[in-house]
């Protein structure tokens, strides 16, 4: 009897400690994925957003801002989200924060990590009069320190390292969002291409959830793997960063996480910054148990 060939699925995510942590068990063969073989690709989140627009990848991490443009082709997986609970992208500058940072940013040039990032969407909601220049996310601190922009919008480990460059925090978008909505800030998620069909989409969701849960259950081993993707963070900072973005919402958005995504896209649409998230205004999540 001829064995069935494995189904090869390309999955893409950022080369960051939090994504490395959640995908470690899947990549290392720690979980049973049945006849599904995953080929992992790495790319910065703005590049993945652009590739998702072209439908290149079966499963990929994307910014939730970008997802507003992807709903026809991709469904949101219920697992693997990066959600900040009163923390998120940070606006930093060379000078100490003024009394009214929001007002001071009007007309200022802000270095941003990409126009499809959720960080950029929140900046435009926070201060639509700010000007911007796109800079690779891992170069923004140096760009601002060199005086090439008035402020920088930091994602990933830059949220923890900006003070090492002598930069000052002006605003935390996660805290601002919480004060506005009393919700956590959903930043990124994983999506699956709809043309794979319902059964395979659910199987992928189960594999992703199992990988996250295995990493959390074997945290020390998963952290050692994640350390290799931390871009210079020491062990303590890597642990802190992973703890920020691999949390209960990562295992499953839950009702509050789902509400937060809906609210973010609703506000973005109301401000004229994104298209309506879906024709019906509702978002469907593909989960391990759905």
Secondary structure as GFF3:
##gff-version 3
##sequence-region A 1 290
A	DSSP	beta_strand	7	13	.	.	.	ID=ss1
A	DSSP	alpha_helix	17	27	.	.	.	ID=ss2
A	DSSP	beta_strand	36	42	.	.	.	ID=ss3
A	DSSP	alpha_helix	45	53	.	.	.	ID=ss4
A	DSSP	beta_strand	59	63	.	.	.	ID=ss5
A	DSSP	alpha_helix	64	67	.	.	.	ID=ss6
A	DSSP	beta_strand	74	77	.	.	.	ID=ss7
A	DSSP	beta_strand	82	84	.	.	.	ID=ss8
A	DSSP	beta_strand	90	93	.	.	.	ID=ss9
A	DSSP	alpha_helix	101	104	.	.	.	ID=ss10
A	DSSP	beta_strand	109	112	.	.	.	ID=ss11
A	DSSP	alpha_helix	118	126	.	.	.	ID=ss12
A	DSSP	beta_strand	131	134	.	.	.	ID=ss13
A	DSSP	three_ten_helix	137	139	.	.	.	ID=ss14
A	DSSP	alpha_helix	140	145	.	.	.	ID=ss15
A	DSSP	beta_strand	151	154	.	.	.	ID=ss16
A	DSSP	alpha_helix	158	161	.	.	.	ID=ss17
A	DSSP	three_ten_helix	162	165	.	.	.	ID=ss18
A	DSSP	beta_strand	168	172	.	.	.	ID=ss19
A	DSSP	alpha_helix	173	181	.	.	.	ID=ss20
A	DSSP	beta_strand	185	193	.	.	.	ID=ss21
A	DSSP	three_ten_helix	194	196	.	.	.	ID=ss22
A	DSSP	alpha_helix	198	217	.	.	.	ID=ss23
A	DSSP	alpha_helix	219	227	.	.	.	ID=ss24
A	DSSP	alpha_helix	235	245	.	.	.	ID=ss25
A	DSSP	alpha_helix	248	251	.	.	.	ID=ss26
A	DSSP	alpha_helix	254	270	.	.	.	ID=ss27
A	DSSP	beta_strand	285	286	.	.	.	ID=ss28
###
